[in-house]
Amino acid sequence: MLDDPISSFDSIYKNKIAFIIVKFLEGKKQVILTHNTELIKLLAHQKRDCFNLYLFNNAKENEVNGFIRVNSKEQEILLYLDKLLDLFRDTIYEEIKNEKNFLVSMIPFMRGYSKMIASSEADNLSWKLKIRWYSIFDV
């Protein structure tokens, strides 16, 4: 069991540690606990489909609690911003009834998403959404 194995390393060593984890533990059962999606991305880049991703859910009554498996499509959306954007452009776009409400709802989502995946690209996108919303609706 590894508990957040890259938390105190710089980016060069983080990549090396991910490589070591994949190679050393290949074919063995392992549990890695982390809140850092950077480690998950590094592992995914080292070896495709080398892990199953679970989220720990501690919710209110009448909800599923414990470890919930993230399916491969959801995992792609979590790890790759372009997959998330494709989802918005294709699948979700058709369902948007009110552009103003959609843009308003996306601002906090994108800011939270960018913090969760530690991505300046996603953070910039959240600001672009806010600017777009202000320009469309003259707020």
N, CA, C and O atoms as CSV, one atom per row, in Angstrom:
chain,resi,resn,atom,element,x,y,z
A,1,MET,N,N,0.851,-1.176,0.000
A,1,MET,CA,C,0.000,0.000,0.000
A,1,MET,C,C,0.892,1.233,0.000
A,1,MET,O,O,1.817,1.343,0.805
A,2,LEU,N,N,0.611,2.144,-0.895
A,2,LEU,CA,C,1.343,3.400,-0.976
A,2,LEU,C,C,0.398,4.541,-0.650
A,2,LEU,O,O,-0.716,4.598,-1.169
A,3,ASP,N,N,0.837,5.448,0.208
A,3,ASP,CA,C,0.021,6.585,0.602
A,3,ASP,C,C,0.613,7.850,-0.006
A,3,ASP,O,O,1.618,8.367,0.481
A,4,ASP,N,N,-0.006,8.342,-1.062
A,4,ASP,CA,C,0.393,9.556,-1.774
A,4,ASP,C,C,1.908,9.619,-2.013
A,4,ASP,O,O,2.585,10.493,-1.471
A,5,PRO,N,N,2.434,8.701,-2.816
A,5,PRO,CA,C,3.883,8.533,-2.940
A,5,PRO,C,C,4.645,9.654,-3.637
A,5,PRO,O,O,5.875,9.662,-3.592
A,6,ILE,N,N,3.964,10.603,-4.281
A,6,ILE,CA,C,4.707,11.661,-4.981
A,6,ILE,C,C,4.530,13.033,-4.343
A,6,ILE,O,O,4.978,14.029,-4.911
A,7,SER,N,N,3.898,13.113,-3.194
A,7,SER,CA,C,3.492,14.409,-2.647
A,7,SER,C,C,4.629,15.388,-2.400
A,7,SER,O,O,4.400,16.595,-2.477
A,8,SER,N,N,5.835,14.935,-2.110
A,8,SER,CA,C,6.902,15.881,-1.765
A,8,SER,C,C,8.023,15.943,-2.802
A,8,SER,O,O,9.136,16.361,-2.482
A,9,PHE,N,N,7.745,15.537,-4.031
A,9,PHE,CA,C,8.779,15.515,-5.061
A,9,PHE,C,C,8.493,16.540,-6.159
A,9,PHE,O,O,7.349,16.944,-6.368
A,10,ASP,N,N,9.562,16.955,-6.858
A,10,ASP,CA,C,9.370,17.846,-8.006
A,10,ASP,C,C,8.922,17.026,-9.216
A,10,ASP,O,O,8.869,15.797,-9.160
A,11,SER,N,N,8.602,17.719,-10.309
A,11,SER,CA,C,7.988,17.043,-11.460
A,11,SER,C,C,8.886,15.973,-12.086
A,11,SER,O,O,8.375,14.966,-12.576
A,12,ILE,N,N,10.192,16.161,-12.084
A,12,ILE,CA,C,11.094,15.158,-12.664
A,12,ILE,C,C,11.015,13.864,-11.862
A,12,ILE,O,O,10.882,12.781,-12.432
A,13,TYR,N,N,11.097,13.981,-10.548
A,13,TYR,CA,C,11.065,12.786,-9.715
A,13,TYR,C,C,9.679,12.156,-9.658
A,13,TYR,O,O,9.557,10.941,-9.505
A,14,LYS,N,N,8.639,12.970,-9.780
A,14,LYS,CA,C,7.288,12.415,-9.795
A,14,LYS,C,C,7.120,11.451,-10.960
A,14,LYS,O,O,6.541,10.376,-10.801
A,15,ASN,N,N,7.616,11.825,-12.111
A,15,ASN,CA,C,7.529,10.960,-13.290
A,15,ASN,C,C,8.350,9.691,-13.090
A,15,ASN,O,O,7.906,8.602,-13.456
A,16,LYS,N,N,9.532,9.821,-12.515
A,16,LYS,CA,C,10.378,8.653,-12.255
A,16,LYS,C,C,9.718,7.706,-11.257
A,16,LYS,O,O,9.773,6.488,-11.424
A,17,ILE,N,N,9.101,8.257,-10.233
A,17,ILE,CA,C,8.432,7.426,-9.220
A,17,ILE,C,C,7.246,6.696,-9.846
A,17,ILE,O,O,7.016,5.522,-9.554
A,18,ALA,N,N,6.491,7.383,-10.703
A,18,ALA,CA,C,5.373,6.726,-11.390
A,18,ALA,C,C,5.887,5.564,-12.232
A,18,ALA,O,O,5.274,4.497,-12.250
A,19,PHE,N,N,7.001,5.757,-12.926
A,19,PHE,CA,C,7.599,4.691,-13.736
A,19,PHE,C,C,7.994,3.510,-12.842
A,19,PHE,O,O,7.734,2.355,-13.180
A,20,ILE,N,N,8.617,3.806,-11.713
A,20,ILE,CA,C,9.045,2.750,-10.782
A,20,ILE,C,C,7.843,1.996,-10.233
A,20,ILE,O,O,7.870,0.769,-10.132
A,21,ILE,N,N,6.795,2.719,-9.879
A,21,ILE,CA,C,5.590,2.071,-9.346
A,21,ILE,C,C,5.034,1.087,-10.372
A,21,ILE,O,O,4.732,-0.059,-10.042
A,22,VAL,N,N,4.902,1.542,-11.616
A,22,VAL,CA,C,4.346,0.684,-12.670
A,22,VAL,C,C,5.236,-0.529,-12.908
A,22,VAL,O,O,4.733,-1.649,-12.996
A,23,LYS,N,N,6.541,-0.330,-13.014
A,23,LYS,CA,C,7.459,-1.438,-13.322
A,23,LYS,C,C,7.641,-2.390,-12.144
A,23,LYS,O,O,7.595,-3.608,-12.315
A,24,PHE,N,N,7.847,-1.843,-10.959
A,24,PHE,CA,C,8.129,-2.678,-9.794
A,24,PHE,C,C,6.902,-3.474,-9.346
A,24,PHE,O,O,7.017,-4.628,-8.934
A,25,LEU,N,N,5.754,-2.859,-9.430
A,25,LEU,CA,C,4.541,-3.511,-8.940
A,25,LEU,C,C,3.716,-4.168,-10.044
A,25,LEU,O,O,2.601,-4.629,-9.798
A,26,GLU,N,N,4.261,-4.209,-11.257
A,26,GLU,CA,C,3.536,-4.807,-12.379
A,26,GLU,C,C,3.171,-6.255,-12.066
A,26,GLU,O,O,4.017,-7.052,-11.661
A,27,GLY,N,N,1.903,-6.575,-12.262
A,27,GLY,CA,C,1.439,-7.933,-12.019
A,27,GLY,C,C,1.124,-8.233,-10.558
A,27,GLY,O,O,0.707,-9.343,-10.227
A,28,LYS,N,N,1.320,-7.259,-9.692
A,28,LYS,CA,C,1.031,-7.456,-8.266
A,28,LYS,C,C,-0.181,-6.622,-7.882
A,28,LYS,O,O,-0.452,-5.584,-8.487
A,29,LYS,N,N,-0.892,-7.076,-6.893
A,29,LYS,CA,C,-2.013,-6.291,-6.366
A,29,LYS,C,C,-1.430,-5.148,-5.556
A,29,LYS,O,O,-0.486,-5.335,-4.788
A,30,GLN,N,N,-1.997,-3.964,-5.733
A,30,GLN,CA,C,-1.501,-2.781,-5.036
A,30,GLN,C,C,-2.644,-1.814,-4.781
A,30,GLN,O,O,-3.639,-1.799,-5.505
A,31,VAL,N,N,-2.488,-1.018,-3.754
A,31,VAL,CA,C,-3.444,0.033,-3.447
A,31,VAL,C,C,-2.639,1.315,-3.289
A,31,VAL,O,O,-1.681,1.372,-2.518
A,32,ILE,N,N,-3.037,2.325,-4.018
A,32,ILE,CA,C,-2.391,3.630,-3.899
A,32,ILE,C,C,-3.471,4.618,-3.484
A,32,ILE,O,O,-4.485,4.770,-4.164
A,33,LEU,N,N,-3.245,5.276,-2.377
A,33,LEU,CA,C,-4.175,6.275,-1.877
A,33,LEU,C,C,-3.642,7.648,-2.256
A,33,LEU,O,O,-2.484,7.965,-1.981
A,34,THR,N,N,-4.473,8.456,-2.880
A,34,THR,CA,C,-4.035,9.796,-3.251
A,34,THR,C,C,-5.233,10.703,-3.467
A,34,THR,O,O,-6.325,10.248,-3.809
A,35,HIS,N,N,-5.013,11.975,-3.263
A,35,HIS,CA,C,-5.998,12.979,-3.652
A,35,HIS,C,C,-5.450,13.775,-4.830
A,35,HIS,O,O,-6.062,14.746,-5.275
A,36,ASN,N,N,-4.297,13.358,-5.327
A,36,ASN,CA,C,-3.558,14.069,-6.348
A,36,ASN,C,C,-3.785,13.414,-7.714
A,36,ASN,O,O,-3.271,12.327,-7.980
A,37,THR,N,N,-4.545,14.073,-8.563
A,37,THR,CA,C,-4.802,13.499,-9.882
A,37,THR,C,C,-3.552,13.511,-10.764
A,37,THR,O,O,-3.499,12.809,-11.773
A,38,GLU,N,N,-2.554,14.301,-10.389
A,38,GLU,CA,C,-1.300,14.292,-11.147
A,38,GLU,C,C,-0.666,12.902,-11.123
A,38,GLU,O,O,-0.152,12.441,-12.143
A,39,LEU,N,N,-0.699,12.232,-9.971
A,39,LEU,CA,C,-0.166,10.872,-9.887
A,39,LEU,C,C,-0.956,9.933,-10.793
A,39,LEU,O,O,-0.372,9.092,-11.477
A,40,ILE,N,N,-2.258,10.070,-10.800
A,40,ILE,CA,C,-3.099,9.213,-11.632
A,40,ILE,C,C,-2.757,9.423,-13.111
A,40,ILE,O,O,-2.665,8.461,-13.873
A,41,LYS,N,N,-2.571,10.678,-13.509
A,41,LYS,CA,C,-2.191,10.962,-14.897
A,41,LYS,C,C,-0.829,10.363,-15.220
A,41,LYS,O,O,-0.648,9.776,-16.287
A,42,LEU,N,N,0.125,10.505,-14.312
A,42,LEU,CA,C,1.462,9.952,-14.549
A,42,LEU,C,C,1.410,8.439,-14.719
A,42,LEU,O,O,2.056,7.890,-15.611
A,43,LEU,N,N,0.648,7.768,-13.870
A,43,LEU,CA,C,0.516,6.315,-13.994
A,43,LEU,C,C,-0.142,5.942,-15.319
A,43,LEU,O,O,0.278,4.996,-15.987
A,44,ALA,N,N,-1.166,6.685,-15.689
A,44,ALA,CA,C,-1.868,6.407,-16.949
A,44,ALA,C,C,-0.950,6.612,-18.147
A,44,ALA,O,O,-1.068,5.895,-19.141
A,45,HIS,N,N,-0.040,7.576,-18.068
A,45,HIS,CA,C,0.891,7.816,-19.174
A,45,HIS,C,C,2.013,6.781,-19.211
A,45,HIS,O,O,2.552,6.484,-20.277
A,46,GLN,N,N,2.362,6.239,-18.059
A,46,GLN,CA,C,3.414,5.227,-18.016
A,46,GLN,C,C,2.954,3.916,-18.649
A,46,GLN,O,O,3.687,3.275,-19.402
A,47,LYS,N,N,1.722,3.540,-18.323
A,47,LYS,CA,C,1.187,2.298,-18.878
A,47,LYS,C,C,-0.328,2.408,-18.934
A,47,LYS,O,O,-0.992,2.582,-17.912
A,48,ARG,N,N,-0.845,2.308,-20.109
A,48,ARG,CA,C,-2.293,2.437,-20.316
A,48,ARG,C,C,-3.041,1.310,-19.610
A,48,ARG,O,O,-2.610,0.157,-19.625
A,49,ASP,N,N,-4.158,1.659,-19.000
A,49,ASP,CA,C,-5.025,0.694,-18.314
A,49,ASP,C,C,-4.279,-0.111,-17.248
A,49,ASP,O,O,-4.503,-1.313,-17.106
A,50,CYS,N,N,-3.401,0.544,-16.508
A,50,CYS,CA,C,-2.622,-0.177,-15.495
A,50,CYS,C,C,-3.296,-0.153,-14.129
A,50,CYS,O,O,-2.771,-0.724,-13.173
A,51,PHE,N,N,-4.449,0.498,-14.022
A,51,PHE,CA,C,-5.092,0.586,-12.718
A,51,PHE,C,C,-6.596,0.753,-12.861
A,51,PHE,O,O,-7.110,1.111,-13.921
A,52,ASN,N,N,-7.270,0.485,-11.776
A,52,ASN,CA,C,-8.696,0.787,-11.649
A,52,ASN,C,C,-8.797,1.966,-10.693
A,52,ASN,O,O,-8.156,1.980,-9.642
A,53,LEU,N,N,-9.588,2.933,-11.053
A,53,LEU,CA,C,-9.731,4.140,-10.251
A,53,LEU,C,C,-11.029,4.062,-9.454
A,53,LEU,O,O,-12.091,3.765,-9.999
A,54,TYR,N,N,-10.925,4.335,-8.154
A,54,TYR,CA,C,-12.082,4.363,-7.273
A,54,TYR,C,C,-12.133,5.702,-6.561
A,54,TYR,O,O,-11.098,6.257,-6.196
A,55,LEU,N,N,-13.318,6.211,-6.367
A,55,LEU,CA,C,-13.515,7.405,-5.558
A,55,LEU,C,C,-14.125,6.976,-4.242
A,55,LEU,O,O,-14.972,6.083,-4.199
A,56,PHE,N,N,-13.694,7.614,-3.171
A,56,PHE,CA,C,-14.289,7.327,-1.874
A,56,PHE,C,C,-15.432,8.293,-1.659
A,56,PHE,O,O,-15.244,9.509,-1.697
A,57,ASN,N,N,-16.612,7.757,-1.435
A,57,ASN,CA,C,-17.801,8.579,-1.235
A,57,ASN,C,C,-18.317,8.389,0.181
A,57,ASN,O,O,-18.593,7.268,0.606
A,58,ASN,N,N,-18.442,9.480,0.901
A,58,ASN,CA,C,-18.995,9.471,2.248
A,58,ASN,C,C,-20.160,10.450,2.227
A,58,ASN,O,O,-20.018,11.617,2.594
A,59,ALA,N,N,-21.312,9.956,1.792
A,59,ALA,CA,C,-22.448,10.821,1.500
A,59,ALA,C,C,-23.538,10.696,2.555
A,59,ALA,O,O,-23.409,9.990,3.555
A,60,LYS,N,N,-24.605,11.411,2.281
A,60,LYS,CA,C,-25.764,11.406,3.164
A,60,LYS,C,C,-26.515,10.087,3.061
A,60,LYS,O,O,-26.155,9.203,2.283
A,61,GLU,N,N,-27.548,9.977,3.853
A,61,GLU,CA,C,-28.387,8.774,3.820
A,61,GLU,C,C,-28.948,8.557,2.418
A,61,GLU,O,O,-29.070,9.493,1.628
A,62,ASN,N,N,-29.280,7.325,2.134
A,62,ASN,CA,C,-29.894,6.916,0.867
A,62,ASN,C,C,-28.989,7.119,-0.347
A,62,ASN,O,O,-29.474,7.157,-1.478
A,63,GLU,N,N,-27.692,7.248,-0.126
A,63,GLU,CA,C,-26.741,7.344,-1.232
A,63,GLU,C,C,-25.718,6.233,-1.085
A,63,GLU,O,O,-25.528,5.694,0.005
A,64,VAL,N,N,-25.062,5.894,-2.183
A,64,VAL,CA,C,-24.032,4.863,-2.159
A,64,VAL,C,C,-22.803,5.416,-1.440
A,64,VAL,O,O,-22.320,6.499,-1.769
A,65,ASN,N,N,-22.303,4.668,-0.460
A,65,ASN,CA,C,-21.117,5.068,0.275
A,65,ASN,C,C,-20.010,4.048,0.066
A,65,ASN,O,O,-20.263,2.921,-0.361
A,66,GLY,N,N,-18.803,4.444,0.366
A,66,GLY,CA,C,-17.652,3.558,0.227
A,66,GLY,C,C,-16.909,3.847,-1.057
A,66,GLY,O,O,-16.989,4.951,-1.595
A,67,PHE,N,N,-16.182,2.851,-1.550
A,67,PHE,CA,C,-15.394,3.012,-2.765
A,67,PHE,C,C,-16.260,2.709,-3.981
A,67,PHE,O,O,-16.837,1.627,-4.096
A,68,ILE,N,N,-16.339,3.675,-4.879
A,68,ILE,CA,C,-17.153,3.555,-6.076
A,68,ILE,C,C,-16.210,3.565,-7.280
A,68,ILE,O,O,-15.424,4.496,-7.456
A,69,ARG,N,N,-16.297,2.531,-8.096
A,69,ARG,CA,C,-15.413,2.417,-9.262
A,69,ARG,C,C,-15.764,3.456,-10.308
A,69,ARG,O,O,-16.936,3.666,-10.620
A,70,VAL,N,N,-14.751,4.100,-10.842
A,70,VAL,CA,C,-14.911,5.071,-11.914
A,70,VAL,C,C,-14.737,4.304,-13.225
A,70,VAL,O,O,-13.696,3.687,-13.453
A,71,ASN,N,N,-15.763,4.343,-14.089
A,71,ASN,CA,C,-15.637,3.602,-15.344
A,71,ASN,C,C,-14.641,4.297,-16.275
A,71,ASN,O,O,-14.259,5.441,-16.032
A,72,SER,N,N,-14.229,3.619,-17.322
A,72,SER,CA,C,-13.152,4.117,-18.186
A,72,SER,C,C,-13.507,5.440,-18.860
A,72,SER,O,O,-12.635,6.291,-19.037
A,73,LYS,N,N,-14.758,5.626,-19.235
A,73,LYS,CA,C,-15.167,6.884,-19.867
A,73,LYS,C,C,-15.077,8.046,-18.878
A,73,LYS,O,O,-14.578,9.121,-19.213
A,74,GLU,N,N,-15.567,7.817,-17.652
A,74,GLU,CA,C,-15.482,8.850,-16.621
A,74,GLU,C,C,-14.028,9.147,-16.278
A,74,GLU,O,O,-13.670,10.297,-16.025
A,75,GLN,N,N,-13.196,8.117,-16.269
A,75,GLN,CA,C,-11.778,8.280,-15.967
A,75,GLN,C,C,-11.105,9.169,-17.021
A,75,GLN,O,O,-10.307,10.040,-16.676
A,76,GLU,N,N,-11.420,8.954,-18.289
A,76,GLU,CA,C,-10.882,9.803,-19.356
A,76,GLU,C,C,-11.302,11.255,-19.169
A,76,GLU,O,O,-10.496,12.165,-19.364
A,77,ILE,N,N,-12.555,11.475,-18.794
A,77,ILE,CA,C,-13.063,12.830,-18.603
A,77,ILE,C,C,-12.350,13.498,-17.432
A,77,ILE,O,O,-12.049,14.690,-17.483
A,78,LEU,N,N,-12.084,12.740,-16.392
A,78,LEU,CA,C,-11.382,13.282,-15.231
A,78,LEU,C,C,-9.931,13.615,-15.548
A,78,LEU,O,O,-9.417,14.632,-15.082
A,79,LEU,N,N,-9.266,12.775,-16.332
A,79,LEU,CA,C,-7.830,12.928,-16.566
A,79,LEU,C,C,-7.473,13.822,-17.747
A,79,LEU,O,O,-6.388,14.404,-17.771
A,80,TYR,N,N,-8.354,13.938,-18.711
A,80,TYR,CA,C,-7.996,14.655,-19.928
A,80,TYR,C,C,-9.011,15.737,-20.247
A,80,TYR,O,O,-10.170,15.447,-20.546
A,81,LEU,N,N,-8.573,16.976,-20.181
A,81,LEU,CA,C,-9.448,18.120,-20.402
A,81,LEU,C,C,-10.103,18.077,-21.778
A,81,LEU,O,O,-11.264,18.465,-21.911
A,82,ASP,N,N,-9.395,17.619,-22.799
A,82,ASP,CA,C,-9.979,17.562,-24.142
A,82,ASP,C,C,-11.172,16.610,-24.193
A,82,ASP,O,O,-12.115,16.848,-24.949
A,83,LYS,N,N,-11.147,15.535,-23.401
A,83,LYS,CA,C,-12.282,14.597,-23.360
A,83,LYS,C,C,-13.493,15.259,-22.698
A,83,LYS,O,O,-14.632,15.053,-23.117
A,84,LEU,N,N,-13.228,16.058,-21.656
A,84,LEU,CA,C,-14.310,16.792,-21.002
A,84,LEU,C,C,-14.926,17.797,-21.973
A,84,LEU,O,O,-16.147,17.917,-22.064
A,85,LEU,N,N,-14.080,18.509,-22.688
A,85,LEU,CA,C,-14.583,19.488,-23.652
A,85,LEU,C,C,-15.368,18.817,-24.775
A,85,LEU,O,O,-16.381,19.349,-25.229
A,86,ASP,N,N,-14.904,17.650,-25.225
A,86,ASP,CA,C,-15.654,16.897,-26.237
A,86,ASP,C,C,-17.047,16.538,-25.726
A,86,ASP,O,O,-18.027,16.606,-26.468
A,87,LEU,N,N,-17.123,16.157,-24.463
A,87,LEU,CA,C,-18.414,15.832,-23.861
A,87,LEU,C,C,-19.340,17.044,-23.903
A,87,LEU,O,O,-20.517,16.920,-24.242
A,88,PHE,N,N,-18.810,18.207,-23.558
A,88,PHE,CA,C,-19.614,19.430,-23.585
A,88,PHE,C,C,-20.013,19.811,-25.006
A,88,PHE,O,O,-21.142,20.238,-25.248
A,89,ARG,N,N,-19.081,19.653,-25.946
A,89,ARG,CA,C,-19.351,20.061,-27.331
A,89,ARG,C,C,-20.359,19.150,-28.022
A,89,ARG,O,O,-21.188,19.614,-28.806
A,90,ASP,N,N,-20.287,17.865,-27.733
A,90,ASP,CA,C,-21.113,16.910,-28.460
A,90,ASP,C,C,-22.355,16.502,-27.673
A,90,ASP,O,O,-23.475,16.867,-28.031
A,91,THR,N,N,-22.153,15.764,-26.628
A,91,THR,CA,C,-23.248,15.139,-25.900
A,91,THR,C,C,-24.127,16.149,-25.166
A,91,THR,O,O,-25.349,16.148,-25.314
A,92,ILE,N,N,-23.502,16.995,-24.387
A,92,ILE,CA,C,-24.265,17.903,-23.532
A,92,ILE,C,C,-24.840,19.078,-24.308
A,92,ILE,O,O,-25.935,19.548,-23.997
A,93,TYR,N,N,-24.121,19.555,-25.308
A,93,TYR,CA,C,-24.548,20.746,-26.046
A,93,TYR,C,C,-25.971,20.616,-26.583
A,93,TYR,O,O,-26.746,21.572,-26.553
A,94,GLU,N,N,-26.298,19.440,-27.068
A,94,GLU,CA,C,-27.636,19.186,-27.620
A,94,GLU,C,C,-28.735,19.368,-26.559
A,94,GLU,O,O,-29.877,19.689,-26.890
A,95,GLU,N,N,-28.381,19.162,-25.289
A,95,GLU,CA,C,-29.367,19.192,-24.208
A,95,GLU,C,C,-29.544,20.574,-23.573
A,95,GLU,O,O,-30.435,20.759,-22.743
A,96,ILE,N,N,-28.720,21.530,-23.946
A,96,ILE,CA,C,-28.778,22.854,-23.320
A,96,ILE,C,C,-30.037,23.578,-23.770
A,96,ILE,O,O,-30.253,23.803,-24.961
A,97,LYS,N,N,-30.850,23.934,-22.810
A,97,LYS,CA,C,-32.099,24.645,-23.100
A,97,LYS,C,C,-31.928,26.155,-22.936
A,97,LYS,O,O,-32.573,26.943,-23.628
A,98,ASN,N,N,-31.047,26.547,-22.005
A,98,ASN,CA,C,-30.856,27.957,-21.700
A,98,ASN,C,C,-29.357,28.216,-21.555
A,98,ASN,O,O,-28.746,27.816,-20.564
A,99,GLU,N,N,-28.770,28.887,-22.549
A,99,GLU,CA,C,-27.320,29.099,-22.561
A,99,GLU,C,C,-26.851,29.892,-21.344
A,99,GLU,O,O,-25.796,29.592,-20.785
A,100,LYS,N,N,-27.603,30.876,-20.936
A,100,LYS,CA,C,-27.227,31.707,-19.782
A,100,LYS,C,C,-27.109,30.840,-18.532
A,100,LYS,O,O,-26.106,30.906,-17.821
A,101,ASN,N,N,-28.119,30.038,-18.265
A,101,ASN,CA,C,-28.089,29.179,-17.077
A,101,ASN,C,C,-26.959,28.151,-17.148
A,101,ASN,O,O,-26.318,27.844,-16.142
A,102,PHE,N,N,-26.727,27.628,-18.345
A,102,PHE,CA,C,-25.653,26.663,-18.505
A,102,PHE,C,C,-24.301,27.293,-18.191
A,102,PHE,O,O,-23.504,26.721,-17.446
A,103,LEU,N,N,-24.039,28.475,-18.761
A,103,LEU,CA,C,-22.760,29.145,-18.516
A,103,LEU,C,C,-22.588,29.502,-17.044
A,103,LEU,O,O,-21.493,29.361,-16.498
A,104,VAL,N,N,-23.638,29.953,-16.407
A,104,VAL,CA,C,-23.561,30.267,-14.985
A,104,VAL,C,C,-23.220,29.016,-14.177
A,104,VAL,O,O,-22.408,29.074,-13.253
A,105,SER,N,N,-23.838,27.888,-14.520
A,105,SER,CA,C,-23.576,26.654,-13.780
A,105,SER,C,C,-22.170,26.114,-14.029
A,105,SER,O,O,-21.613,25.429,-13.172
A,106,MET,N,N,-21.595,26.412,-15.185
A,106,MET,CA,C,-20.266,25.891,-15.527
A,106,MET,C,C,-19.129,26.623,-14.837
A,106,MET,O,O,-18.062,26.040,-14.644
A,107,ILE,N,N,-19.317,27.864,-14.463
A,107,ILE,CA,C,-18.226,28.646,-13.862
A,107,ILE,C,C,-17.701,27.988,-12.592
A,107,ILE,O,O,-16.502,27.718,-12.518
A,108,PRO,N,N,-18.533,27.715,-11.589
A,108,PRO,CA,C,-17.977,27.065,-10.391
A,108,PRO,C,C,-17.481,25.646,-10.661
A,108,PRO,O,O,-16.518,25.189,-10.044
A,109,PHE,N,N,-18.149,24.950,-11.592
A,109,PHE,CA,C,-17.705,23.594,-11.933
A,109,PHE,C,C,-16.290,23.625,-12.496
A,109,PHE,O,O,-15.431,22.863,-12.054
A,110,MET,N,N,-16.041,24.499,-13.467
A,110,MET,CA,C,-14.719,24.556,-14.100
A,110,MET,C,C,-13.654,25.041,-13.116
A,110,MET,O,O,-12.518,24.570,-13.160
A,111,ARG,N,N,-14.002,25.964,-12.240
A,111,ARG,CA,C,-13.014,26.414,-11.247
A,111,ARG,C,C,-12.677,25.263,-10.305
A,111,ARG,O,O,-11.508,25.065,-9.974
A,112,GLY,N,N,-13.678,24.500,-9.867
A,112,GLY,CA,C,-13.429,23.341,-9.013
A,112,GLY,C,C,-12.651,22.261,-9.732
A,112,GLY,O,O,-11.737,21.659,-9.169
A,113,TYR,N,N,-13.021,22.018,-10.990
A,113,TYR,CA,C,-12.332,21.006,-11.798
A,113,TYR,C,C,-10.863,21.380,-11.972
A,113,TYR,O,O,-9.984,20.527,-11.853
A,114,SER,N,N,-10.599,22.647,-12.250
A,114,SER,CA,C,-9.210,23.075,-12.478
A,114,SER,C,C,-8.373,22.917,-11.210
A,114,SER,O,O,-7.192,22.576,-11.286
A,115,LYS,N,N,-8.971,23.161,-10.053
A,115,LYS,CA,C,-8.240,22.971,-8.791
A,115,LYS,C,C,-8.009,21.491,-8.526
A,115,LYS,O,O,-6.942,21.096,-8.054
A,116,MET,N,N,-9.014,20.675,-8.831
A,116,MET,CA,C,-8.912,19.242,-8.572
A,116,MET,C,C,-7.809,18.606,-9.414
A,116,MET,O,O,-7.067,17.754,-8.925
A,117,ILE,N,N,-7.699,19.016,-10.673
A,117,ILE,CA,C,-6.687,18.408,-11.532
A,117,ILE,C,C,-5.416,19.253,-11.606
A,117,ILE,O,O,-4.492,18.925,-12.351
A,118,ALA,N,N,-5.368,20.339,-10.836
A,118,ALA,CA,C,-4.203,21.223,-10.794
A,118,ALA,C,C,-3.777,21.651,-12.193
A,118,ALA,O,O,-2.613,21.514,-12.570
A,119,SER,N,N,-4.736,22.170,-12.958
A,119,SER,CA,C,-4.472,22.532,-14.340
A,119,SER,C,C,-4.703,24.017,-14.563
A,119,SER,O,O,-5.814,24.513,-14.377
A,120,SER,N,N,-3.659,24.723,-14.957
A,120,SER,CA,C,-3.815,26.138,-15.288
A,120,SER,C,C,-4.638,26.286,-16.573
A,120,SER,O,O,-5.326,27.289,-16.760
A,121,GLU,N,N,-4.562,25.277,-17.463
A,121,GLU,CA,C,-5.350,25.295,-18.702
A,121,GLU,C,C,-6.852,25.298,-18.376
A,121,GLU,O,O,-7.620,26.061,-18.962
A,122,ALA,N,N,-7.255,24.447,-17.446
A,122,ALA,CA,C,-8.672,24.401,-17.058
A,122,ALA,C,C,-9.071,25.664,-16.306
A,122,ALA,O,O,-10.192,26.149,-16.461
A,123,ASP,N,N,-8.157,26.204,-15.487
A,123,ASP,CA,C,-8.449,27.431,-14.757
A,123,ASP,C,C,-8.645,28.585,-15.734
A,123,ASP,O,O,-9.555,29.395,-15.560
A,124,ASN,N,N,-7.803,28.665,-16.753
A,124,ASN,CA,C,-7.961,29.697,-17.781
A,124,ASN,C,C,-9.288,29.547,-18.500
A,124,ASN,O,O,-9.933,30.543,-18.829
A,125,LEU,N,N,-9.703,28.303,-18.747
A,125,LEU,CA,C,-10.980,28.059,-19.404
A,125,LEU,C,C,-12.135,28.552,-18.537
A,125,LEU,O,O,-13.105,29.100,-19.060
A,126,SER,N,N,-12.044,28.364,-17.220
A,126,SER,CA,C,-13.121,28.825,-16.338
A,126,SER,C,C,-13.234,30.350,-16.389
A,126,SER,O,O,-14.337,30.893,-16.357
A,127,TRP,N,N,-12.095,31.036,-16.468
A,127,TRP,CA,C,-12.141,32.498,-16.584
A,127,TRP,C,C,-12.692,32.922,-17.939
A,127,TRP,O,O,-13.413,33.916,-18.026
A,128,LYS,N,N,-12.366,32.192,-18.989
A,128,LYS,CA,C,-12.913,32.497,-20.309
A,128,LYS,C,C,-14.435,32.321,-20.314
A,128,LYS,O,O,-15.156,33.100,-20.937
A,129,LEU,N,N,-14.913,31.283,-19.608
A,129,LEU,CA,C,-16.362,31.091,-19.493
A,129,LEU,C,C,-17.015,32.288,-18.807
A,129,LEU,O,O,-18.063,32.772,-19.236
A,130,LYS,N,N,-16.381,32.750,-17.743
A,130,LYS,CA,C,-16.939,33.887,-17.012
A,130,LYS,C,C,-16.958,35.126,-17.900
A,130,LYS,O,O,-17.956,35.845,-17.938
A,131,ILE,N,N,-15.872,35.379,-18.609
A,131,ILE,CA,C,-15.801,36.530,-19.509
A,131,ILE,C,C,-16.838,36.398,-20.618
A,131,ILE,O,O,-17.500,37.377,-20.961
A,132,ARG,N,N,-16.987,35.204,-21.181
A,132,ARG,CA,C,-17.981,34.959,-22.239
A,132,ARG,C,C,-19.389,35.224,-21.714
A,132,ARG,O,O,-20.207,35.839,-22.398
A,133,TRP,N,N,-19.670,34.756,-20.495
A,133,TRP,CA,C,-20.989,34.956,-19.913
A,133,TRP,C,C,-21.270,36.454,-19.758
A,133,TRP,O,O,-22.353,36.933,-20.094
A,134,TYR,N,N,-20.273,37.185,-19.241
A,134,TYR,CA,C,-20.459,38.635,-19.074
A,134,TYR,C,C,-20.662,39.348,-20.416
A,134,TYR,O,O,-21.465,40.275,-20.514
A,135,SER,N,N,-19.930,38.911,-21.448
A,135,SER,CA,C,-20.049,39.590,-22.746
A,135,SER,C,C,-21.393,39.279,-23.426
A,135,SER,O,O,-21.975,40.149,-24.074
A,136,ILE,N,N,-21.877,38.053,-23.281
A,136,ILE,CA,C,-23.151,37.668,-23.915
A,136,ILE,C,C,-24.322,38.370,-23.243
A,136,ILE,O,O,-25.235,38.859,-23.908
A,137,PHE,N,N,-24.281,38.413,-21.927
A,137,PHE,CA,C,-25.449,38.897,-21.198
A,137,PHE,C,C,-25.271,40.286,-20.614
A,137,PHE,O,O,-26.120,40.756,-19.857
A,138,ASP,N,N,-24.165,40.955,-20.962
A,138,ASP,CA,C,-23.934,42.337,-20.578
A,138,ASP,C,C,-24.210,42.572,-19.094
A,138,ASP,O,O,-24.986,43.452,-18.720
A,139,VAL,N,N,-23.553,41.761,-18.258
A,139,VAL,CA,C,-23.750,41.856,-16.809
A,139,VAL,C,C,-22.673,42.732,-16.221
A,139,VAL,O,O,-22.647,42.949,-15.009
